[in-house]
Amino acid sequence: MREIFAGLPWWVKWIAVPVIALVVFGGLIASVVGFVIWLLFKVLVFVALVGGLIYVVRKFMSSSSSRSDW
């Protein structure tokens, strides 16, 4: 690989090749990043719902046990 880039200017290695890679694979990169963000959002919603359910169940259980003490 080094032999290929040996006689070329620095801007070809560090600017032109990455820009070409972004143009070619940009859609794929964007879809992967979008999927990861969507997945993290779903995990966050799941954690919030489970946490809310646990809070409500514990609140209900503590209030029902204090009523049975009467």
N, C-alpha and C positions, 0 to 999 in steps of 0.2 A: 504494500500500500504506500509506503514511503517513497518508493521509486516513481510511482505515478505522479505524486505531488512535488517531487524534488525540483523540477525546473520551473515551476509555476510561481507567480507572485503570491505574497502572503494573503492578499485580499481574496484570492480564489479559495484558499483553504478555510479562512475564517469568516468570510461574508457570503460569497457566491454559493458554495456548497450547502451551508445551512439554510439559506433562503430557498434554494431549489428543493431541499428536503421538506421544508415547511409547505411549499406550494404543492408538492406531490402528495405528502402525507398529512396535510393540514386538516382535511376532513376527518380522517381516521383519528388524529390526535384530539380534535374537538369533540368527536363522539365519545371517545374513551373518557375524557375529562368530564363531559356532561353526564355520562353514566355514573362515574364515581361520585359526583356531587349529588345526583338523584338518589343514589344508594345511601349516602351519608344522611341525606334529609329523611329518607324512610326510616333509617335506624334511629335518628333523633326523635321522630314522631312515635315510633314504637316504644322507646324508652320513656318518653313523657306519658304515654297512655298507660303503660304498666306501672309507672310510679304513681300516677293518679289513682289507678285502681287499688294499689296497695294502701295508699293513704286513706281512701274512702272506706275500704274494708277494715282497716285498723281503727278508724274513727268510729265506725258502726259497732265493731266488736267491743271497744272500750265503753261506749255509751250503753250498750245492751247489758254488759256485765255489771255496770254500776247500778242499773235499774233493778237487776235481780237481787242485789244486796239489800234492797229496801224491804 
